Amino acid sequence: MSQIDFQTFDLFHPTEEHELLRQTVRSFVQAEVEPQAMEFDRSERFNQDLFLKLGDLGLLGITVPEKFGGSAMDALAVAIVHEELSASDPGFCLAYLAHALLCANNIAQNASDEQCARFLPKLCSGEWIGAMGMSEADAGTDVLGMKTTAVLEGDDYVVSGRKMWITNGTLDEGDTPCDCMLFYASTGSDDKGRAVLSSFVVERGFEGFSVGQKITDKLGMRASNTAELCFDNCHIPLSHRLGEEGEALHHMMRNLEIERLGLAAMSLGIAKRSLQVMVEYANERKAFGERLNAFGQIQRYIADSFAEYQAARAYVYDTARRLSLESGGSRLDSDGVKLIAGPVGKRVADRAIQVLGGNGYVGQYVVERLWRDSKLLEIGGGTLEAHQKNITKDLTKHAGSVLS
Ligand SMILES: Cc1cc2nc3c(=O)[nH]c(=O)nc-3n(C[C@H](O)[C@H](O)[C@H](O)COP(=O)(O)OP(=O)(O)OC[C@H]3O[C@@H](n4cnc5c(N)ncnc54)[C@H](O)[C@@H]3O)c2cc1C
């Protein structure tokens, strides 16, 4: 890259396609997402009709190869879409993330061509809404502690167990499960007694697969449905296992990289919107005969928020630029961006509420919803403590090369 290119390089839109994507999603958000966001948060409902419109924009299979109906975009495009959607409606964006990244991208990266051809066109068009089942009531961070089992009997696996906290797990208020879910289950144990995990796809309608409960009364992300899903001697054809037995940990780790990047970008969207609200309000509202932005303490809220947002944004987009969906290898930075960016959304939304005083505490100015939604980004896709644990482990192993 020449000196001129180096100076004009736009980290946030390295190509015209990225620029166009941001404009397209931003227009869609203004016209379609923003007007419904408060209503679906308040009523704790998933807006399925709006979700399907993301298919018309080619976003439901954003990273899926074109031959399977997707748009074949990269990780930086993923960051753009998640940042823009979350600036308005993080709950809606979480439902999108579960479908596009946790399910569709995971299948695209880890399934055979024949399986991709079977599952992905439906996920890309919106005919199917997908989910991913890793967590269980007693096994979240400690993923190897999962209790769901899959035992091969003839040409079928017989699956028993329960998956907890599944975004898109149910599509309505009742018992309609997602159309398909990529899930992980134990297919045995190794010679050290540790679970051997394998990946499967279950479809709605398979006998023994059902919604246990829709989880309601969530702090935030209320515009996404969360559910417990049950397997009761559910027969899953061998053709629905992804890869070989024992490969799930590899699938999981590779997909967690793009999941964490998407979640980090969601936090950027929350921070950006909160900053916009805070700056505008502080410029209009007067106290003691002065605008709020004349007070040093308010300036500190604004300035700290801006600098933190910019720093997190640079790290997220630089990681996105380098993240390979196919080969992985960005574990350290995908943990890093979520560790740094996750709390930025919450902190900036919190400061925005503070700057708005009583007005920040009610729905009209949006930041109370963003603040509630932001907390999930410190928990889902890996807790802050899990990121600290992973980073320390990886740095201990590779400090020589990483910190050279
Ligand atoms: C709204 C929502 C949506 C979700 N969507 C999905 C989904 O679609 N699919 C899915 O599979 N899961 C989903 N999850 C689950 C989410 O990924 C888990 O909640 C998360 O991984 C944490 O697991 P846990 O809740 O079991 O907490 P735990 O793992 O029990 O952790 C509890 C606390 O202990 C800490 N802790 C645990 N182990 C250690 C350790 N070794 N060192 C230090 N501290 C530790 C944690 O950091 C945390 O602070 C969702 C959760 C929520 C709330």
Ligand as a Chemical Component Dictionary entry (heavy atoms), coordinates in Angstrom:
data_LIG
# 
_chem_comp.id                   LIG 
_chem_comp.type                 NON-POLYMER 
_chem_comp.pdbx_formal_charge   0 
_chem_comp.three_letter_code    LIG 
# 
loop_
_chem_comp_atom.comp_id 
_chem_comp_atom.atom_id 
_chem_comp_atom.alt_atom_id 
_chem_comp_atom.type_symbol 
_chem_comp_atom.charge 
_chem_comp_atom.model_Cartn_x 
_chem_comp_atom.model_Cartn_y 
_chem_comp_atom.model_Cartn_z 
_chem_comp_atom.pdbx_ordinal 
LIG C1  C1  C 0 -30.769 -13.065 26.564 1  
LIG C2  C2  C 0 -29.816 -14.217 26.423 2  
LIG C3  C3  C 0 -29.661 -14.826 25.185 3  
LIG C4  C4  C 0 -28.821 -15.941 25.047 4  
LIG N1  N1  N 0 -28.773 -16.592 23.836 5  
LIG C5  C5  C 0 -28.102 -17.771 23.755 6  
LIG C6  C6  C 0 -28.173 -18.565 22.562 7  
LIG O1  O1  O 0 -28.792 -18.186 21.541 8  
LIG N2  N2  N 0 -27.543 -19.772 22.552 9  
LIG C7  C7  C 0 -26.842 -20.232 23.626 10 
LIG O2  O2  O 0 -26.301 -21.327 23.556 11 
LIG N3  N3  N 0 -26.746 -19.493 24.767 12 
LIG C8  C8  C 0 -27.360 -18.289 24.854 13 
LIG N4  N4  N 0 -27.288 -17.544 26.011 14 
LIG C9  C9  C 0 -26.529 -18.063 27.136 15 
LIG C10 C10 C 0 -25.247 -17.293 27.435 16 
LIG O3  O3  O 0 -24.284 -17.552 26.436 17 
LIG C11 C11 C 0 -24.790 -17.718 28.842 18 
LIG O4  O4  O 0 -25.704 -17.108 29.757 19 
LIG C12 C12 C 0 -23.370 -17.314 29.161 20 
LIG O5  O5  O 0 -22.473 -18.075 28.395 21 
LIG C13 C13 C 0 -23.037 -17.510 30.653 22 
LIG O6  O6  O 0 -23.401 -18.770 31.084 23 
LIG P1  P1  P 0 -24.285 -18.949 32.417 24 
LIG O7  O7  O 0 -25.461 -18.060 32.311 25 
LIG O8  O8  O 0 -24.518 -20.385 32.613 26 
LIG O9  O9  O 0 -23.380 -18.376 33.590 27 
LIG P2  P2  P 0 -22.211 -19.177 34.351 28 
LIG O10 O10 O 0 -21.321 -19.831 33.366 29 
LIG O11 O11 O 0 -22.831 -20.020 35.414 30 
LIG O12 O12 O 0 -21.450 -17.983 35.034 31 
LIG C14 C14 C 0 -21.915 -17.313 36.194 32 
LIG C15 C15 C 0 -20.807 -16.377 36.662 33 
LIG O13 O13 O 0 -19.648 -17.151 37.009 34 
LIG C16 C16 C 0 -18.532 -16.708 36.259 35 
LIG N5  N5  N 0 -17.636 -17.821 35.944 36 
LIG C17 C17 C 0 -17.950 -19.041 35.428 37 
LIG N6  N6  N 0 -16.840 -19.765 35.242 38 
LIG C18 C18 C 0 -15.799 -18.995 35.627 39 
LIG C19 C19 C 0 -14.382 -19.173 35.663 40 
LIG N7  N7  N 0 -13.793 -20.292 35.234 41 
LIG N8  N8  N 0 -13.624 -18.159 36.128 42 
LIG C20 C20 C 0 -14.193 -16.992 36.551 43 
LIG N9  N9  N 0 -15.526 -16.771 36.553 44 
LIG C21 C21 C 0 -16.306 -17.749 36.078 45 
LIG C22 C22 C 0 -19.135 -16.105 34.997 46 
LIG O14 O14 O 0 -18.235 -15.221 34.340 47 
LIG C23 C23 C 0 -20.357 -15.398 35.567 48 
LIG O15 O15 O 0 -19.983 -14.177 36.141 49 
LIG C24 C24 C 0 -28.081 -16.411 26.152 50 
LIG C25 C25 C 0 -28.204 -15.755 27.396 51 
LIG C26 C26 C 0 -29.067 -14.691 27.542 52 
LIG C27 C27 C 0 -29.215 -14.063 28.889 53 
# 
loop_
_chem_comp_bond.comp_id 
_chem_comp_bond.atom_id_1 
_chem_comp_bond.atom_id_2 
_chem_comp_bond.value_order 
_chem_comp_bond.pdbx_ordinal 
LIG C1  C2  SING 1  
LIG C2  C3  SING 2  
LIG C2  C26 DOUB 3  
LIG C3  C4  DOUB 4  
LIG C4  N1  SING 5  
LIG C4  C24 SING 6  
LIG N1  C5  DOUB 7  
LIG C5  C6  SING 8  
LIG C5  C8  SING 9  
LIG C6  O1  DOUB 10 
LIG C6  N2  SING 11 
LIG N2  C7  SING 12 
LIG C7  O2  DOUB 13 
LIG C7  N3  SING 14 
LIG N3  C8  DOUB 15 
LIG C8  N4  SING 16 
LIG N4  C9  SING 17 
LIG N4  C24 SING 18 
LIG C9  C10 SING 19 
LIG C10 O3  SING 20 
LIG C10 C11 SING 21 
LIG C11 O4  SING 22 
LIG C11 C12 SING 23 
LIG C12 O5  SING 24 
LIG C12 C13 SING 25 
LIG C13 O6  SING 26 
LIG O6  P1  SING 27 
LIG P1  O7  DOUB 28 
LIG P1  O8  SING 29 
LIG P1  O9  SING 30 
LIG O9  P2  SING 31 
LIG P2  O10 DOUB 32 
LIG P2  O11 SING 33 
LIG P2  O12 SING 34 
LIG O12 C14 SING 35 
LIG C14 C15 SING 36 
LIG C15 O13 SING 37 
LIG C15 C23 SING 38 
LIG O13 C16 SING 39 
LIG C16 N5  SING 40 
LIG C16 C22 SING 41 
LIG N5  C17 SING 42 
LIG N5  C21 SING 43 
LIG C17 N6  DOUB 44 
LIG N6  C18 SING 45 
LIG C18 C19 SING 46 
LIG C18 C21 DOUB 47 
LIG C19 N7  SING 48 
LIG C19 N8  DOUB 49 
LIG N8  C20 SING 50 
LIG C20 N9  DOUB 51 
LIG N9  C21 SING 52 
LIG C22 O14 SING 53 
LIG C22 C23 SING 54 
LIG C23 O15 SING 55 
LIG C24 C25 DOUB 56 
LIG C25 C26 SING 57 
LIG C26 C27 SING 58 
# 
